[in-house]
C-alpha cells in the first residue's frame, strides 16, 4: 500500500493540498462556498484512510476546514463547520472507535494459512471488520474456493469494500452483534484490547473445529493451535475451537 510507504506527515500534507486545490478550483468555477467546502471536505475525509492511527486520521480529515477557518478564506454560515465532522462520523462511526483503526492486511500475510488450517470447499469465511477489503483479498489468495464474507460498520467503507471485492459478500453490520456460528473461520485484524472480547464471542458461537485467526495480536491466556510468520515479520495466530482452557 502506498500509504504505508509514505512517511508521516506526507499523507496529511498531500490530503490538505489536494483539498485546497479542489476548493480553490470550485470557487473560481463560481460554486457556492458551502458546496465547495463539502466537496473539499469529502476529499479530506476520504484521504483520512491514509492515517495509521485514529489521531492521524482525524488530523487529515480536519486539517483543511481548520486551515480554512484560520485563514478566513471563505464566508460560511456557522452550521457549515459541522459538515467535516458529519463526514468524519459517516466514515468512522462512534461505536466503531473502540475497534481497530483502518489498517490494511498485507496482501501475502495469509498465504500459508491453508496449510495449517485446511477448510472444505465452499466453506464460509468471515472477515470481521473488513474495512476496504485487504483482509478479504488476502483470504482469497489462501482459500480461492471459500465463500468469503465481510462485515463493516461504516457504510462508506462497506460500499467501497463491496466495489473492490465484488466476489465477496460484504454487509454493513456490527461485528460484535452478528452471529459467527455459520462460519468455519473468522479472521480479525483488531487491536490487543479487543482480543479478549473476540475470544469470548468465538468460544460462545463458533462450532467445534472452526477457526479464529488473528493477525498480529494473540488472545490473552489461549494456547494457539498454530502460529505463522507472515512476510514482513507479522505473526498470524490460529485458534481452533473449542478452547477448553482459558487463564484468568
Secondary structure, DSSP 8 states (H G I E B T S, - for coil): -HHHHS-TTHHHHHHHHHHHHHHHHHHHTT--HHHHHHHHHHHHHHHGGG-SSHHHHHHHHHHHHHHHHHHT-S---GGGGHHHHHHHHHHS-GGGTTS--S----TTTTTTHHHHS---TT-EEEEES-TTSHHHHHHHHH-TTSEEEEEESSHHHHHHHHHH-TTSEEEE--TTTS--TT-SEEEE---GGGHHHHHHHHHHHS-TT-EEEEES---TT---SEEEE-TTS-EEEEEES-------
